[in-house]
Amino acid sequence: MSYQNPDVARVAEELMAKLDSLPDKKLILRDPLLRGLFDQLKTLPPQERALFGKEVNELRLKLNSLAGDGIVIEEQLPIDITAPWDVNTPVDKMPDFFPTEQGSIHPLMQEIESICNIYQRMGFMVEESREIDDDFHMFESLNFPAGHPARDDYDTFMTDEGLIAPAHTSTMQNRVLKKYKDSLEQGEPIAVVIPGRVFRNEDLDVTHEHTFYQLEGVYVGEGVNVGNLIATLGAFMNEYFSQQLKTKLQPFYFPFTEPSFEFAIERPTALKKGNTEADQWLELLGCGMIHPKVLKMADIDPEIYTGFAWGGGIERLVMMKHGIEDIRHFESGKLEFLRQF
């Protein structure tokens, strides 16, 4: 593949040369040279952005294919159905873009990037969740067989064709376990975090939204136990809130973990209130040891490997960190709220 832009062509040549020497090919997608091209795109005049962006995206897709299964799909380009032009529009006919200095990154996207960065430094890969899924990944793969009473707890949005708007990011567990299970045979654990948008039929108030973000975490290896779960979540919370916090588990029930827990932290200094024992703790997320049936559904032998998983709302963490009083602000589009960030 040839590139018209000399910067893209140069970076492509350097990245292709690097790719052969990387033990984990997926690391090429995080290379600073590739990120630099996306940063450069923001600085170009509007008439140059379309071609430059198209070539950078083609390079990213090619690297993604080579890092995955080695198959390069030359013409698999995404289509933005919201764009006021199409792929055949001449460059000189492209509409002007709003100046980047008039926009900013949404506070949720800022925090998701920060959260993922912490977990990446802890050795976790990052996978994006889906916004439409099926019954198998929503329920069956997570030990919710048909007719299971726990299904009633997930008041989900469904289409007539049986597609589901995911009510939790756990829909990705089966996929990441299958995708990374070869790591286990090489003596490496499966360590993945999965941010994504989820949907529930909720009555809206200051702490409940029908559309919000969750972060799922999965860790599987030999000899993994509850102590590893507590240490992992505790290390993240300490880093995220920039202080040493006490943590505790309390028993709960999820079909896809056994044993299952609710994970709570000592209230950060900014959120201290009251003097009773209940006032000192905040329940943040659900977690537990991955159920053997869930591992078997991903063709992983639970007699050899064990693991833990967790999932929790991202908005709640952000609200605590920044003192935001109403979860509905995130989806409101109110500029007076967004401009604070």
N, C-alpha and C positions, 0 to 999 in steps of 0.2 A: 504494500500500500504506500503510495506517495502522498506527501503533504505539500500544499502550496505555501503555507506559512513557514518561513525558515526556522522560527523558534520551535514550532511544533515538530518539524522534521528533526531538528537537533536533539530535542528531548526524547523523541521516539527512538532515535538511534542509540542514545545513551541508556535508556531503560531496557531496550531489547538486549543490549550487551550485559546489563546487570542481571537480567532475568535468569540466564543460564547458571549463574554462580550462587543463586539463592536456594538454600535448603527448603524453605517454605515459600513457594512461588507467590502466595497471596500477599506477602509483604510488599510486593512491587506496587500494589494499589495504594499503599500509604507513603510511597516515596515522596520526599519533599519536591523533587523536580516536577512530578505530576500535579501536586497541590499548587506549585508556583504558577503553572499554566492557568489554573482556574482563578488564581488571584490576579494574574495579568489581564484576564478577560474583563474584569471590572474597570480597568484603567483605559480601555480602548475606546475610541470614538464610536458612536452607534453604527456607522456605516461599515465598520470593520468587524463588529462583534459576531455577526451571523456566521460568516465563513470560519472565523477563528474558533468559535464555540462548537461548530459542527465538526471540525477536525479534531479538537480536543476530546470531544465525546466519542468520536470514532476510535481514537487512540485508547481511551479508557475501556471501551467495549472490547477491543482487541486484546488488551492486557488482561482483562477479566476472563476472557475465554481461554487464553494461554495459561493463566494461573489456576483455572478450574479443571477442565477436562482436555485441554489441548486442542479443542476444535474452534477455529476462528470463523465467526459468522460476519461476513464483511458488511452486509446491508441491514443489520438488525438495529435500526435507529428508533428511538422513542418518538412518539408523536404527542405534542402538547395540544390537546383539543381546545384549550382555552386561549391559545395564541391568536391574535388578529391577522395572521398570515399563514401560509403553508410552506412546505419544503421547496416548492417551485417558485416562490416569490423572488424576483431579482433583488440583489442587495440594495440597489438604489431606490427600490420601492418599499423597503422596510420602514415601519413607523419608528419614530424616535422613542427611545426608552426614557423613563423617568430618571433623573440624576440619582446616583446611588447615595449621595449625601442626604437625600430626602427620606431615606428609609433606614431601617435598623433590623437587627435580628430579634425575632420574637423572644420574650423572656423564657418561654418553655424550651425553645430550641437552644438558647444559650445554656440552660441548665442540663438539658439532655446531653449536650456536647461535653459539659463539665463532668457529669456523672459517668459517661462512657469513658472519658479520659482517665478517671480514677481507676475504673475496673481494668482498662487496658494496661495501666501501669502495674496492676496486680496479676497480669498474665492472661486476661480474658480476651477472646475474640468478640467482635460485635456483629450481630446479624439483625436486619430490620424485619419487623413483623409484617403481617398482611392485614388489609382492611376488609377483605372478603374471604370466606373460608368454607369448609364443608363439615358435615356431621362427624366424619371420622376423626379429623384433627381437633374439633371442638370437644368431642365427647369420647368416642370409642377408643382412641389411642391413649386416653388419659384415665382409663378404667371406669368410664361411665357407660356401661352397656345399656342397650335400649330398655326403657322402663325403670332405670335406676332412679330412686326418689331424689337423689342429690341433683339431678338435672333441673328439678323445679326451682332450685336456688338461682339459676342463671336465666333470668327473664330476657331472652335474647331477641334480636330483630332477625327475621328470616324471610326469604323470598318464596314464591310459590314453587320454584324449582329446587328448593331445599338448601340453597346457599345461605350462609350465616354471616352476619356482621359480628366478628369475634367479641365475646364478653370478657376475655382475658387473653394475655399474651402467651398463656400456656399452650395455645394452639400450635406454637412453634416447637414444643419440646420434641415431638417425634421426629420432626424434620432435622433439627440440629443433632440429635443423637445419631441418626442414620448418616448424616453428612460427615460427622467427625469421628465415627466409631473406629476408623482405621488408625486413629491416633492411639487408641488403647493397645492395639497390637504392636505398636512401636514403643510402648512403655510411657507414652505421654497421656495426661488426662484430657478429657473433654471439658473445656472451660469457655462458656459462651454467655454473654448477656444480650438481651433482645428488647430494645425499646420499641414501642408501637402504640398506635391509637386503638382504643377499645370502645365498645358501645353497649349501653344497658338502658332498659326501660325504667328510668328513675324519675321520681318527683323532685324537681329542681329546688334547691335551697342553697344556703351559703357554703355547705360542705358536700353537696351532691350535684353531679352533672350527668347527662346522658352520654356525653362524649368526653373522653379524657384519655390520658396517657398512662401506660404502665411500663415497668421494667421487669422482665423475666430473667432469672439467672439459673444456669444449669452447670453443675460440676460433677463429673463421674470419673472414677479411677479405682485402683485397688486400695483397699483398706480405708476408704473415706468414711468418716463417722460424723456424729452430731457435733463433736468438738470442732471439727473443721468448718462446719456451717456457722457456728457461733463466732469463731475467730474471723471468718471472712466478712460476715455482715458487720461485726464490731469494728473491724479495721476500716471498712468503707464509711461507716457513720462517723467515726472519729475524724477521718480526713474531710468528709463533706461539711461537718459542722465546726471543724477546726478546734476541737477540744476533746479531751478524754471523757467518754460517757460510759456509764454502767449499762449493761444490757441484761435482759432476762427472756426466757421462753415460758409460755404457758400452753398447756395441751389444747388442741383443737382438732377439727376433722376436715380433711380433704380426701377425695377418692384416689388422687394420684400421688399421695405421699403417705408413708407409714413408718415411723410415727409422724404426726403432723403437729405444727405449733403455730402460735401467734408470736411474733417477735416484737419486743418492746424495748425502748431506750429510756434512760433517765432524761428528764426534760432538759434541753439545752438551757444555758443561763438566761437567754433572752425570753424564754417561755415559762420560767418558774412561776408557780402559783400555789397558794394554799399550803397546808402543813400535814394533810393526811397522806397515808401511803398511796392512795389512788391518785392524788394530785402530782405525785413525783414521777409518774411513768406515762409514756405515750406508746400506744400500740400502733405499729407502723405497717406491718405486712404479714402475709402468710408464708409459711415455709415448712420444710420437712425433708425426710429422707425419701428419695424417689422410690415409688412402689415397685416391687419386683415385676409386676405385670406390665408396667409402663416400660421398663427396660426390655422385657421380652418382646414387646410390640415393635421395638427398634432393633431386634435381633442381637441384643446384648445379654450375655449370660449373667444373671444376678447372683449366681453361685461364686463368680469370680470378681465381679465389679459391683461397687455400690456408689451411690452419689446423693447429692442433695439439690434441691431446687427452691427457689423463692420467687415471689412476685408481689409488687406493691405499686401504689399510685405515685406518679412523679409529681403531679400538682401538689399533693399533700406535703412532700418534702420542700418544694419551692415556697409554698405558703408559709411553712414554719421558718425557713431560712430568711425570708424577706419580710415577714410580718404582714402577709396579704390576708385580708379578712374575708374575702368572698371568692370562691372558686369560679364563679360565673364571669369574673373579669377576664379570664384567659381567653374565652371564646367570644367576648363582647365586641372586640374591635374598637374599643374606646381609646382614642388617642391620648386622653389625659392619663390613662393607666399605662399604656405602652411607652409613653415618652419618659416615664420614670426609669426605664431600663436602657 
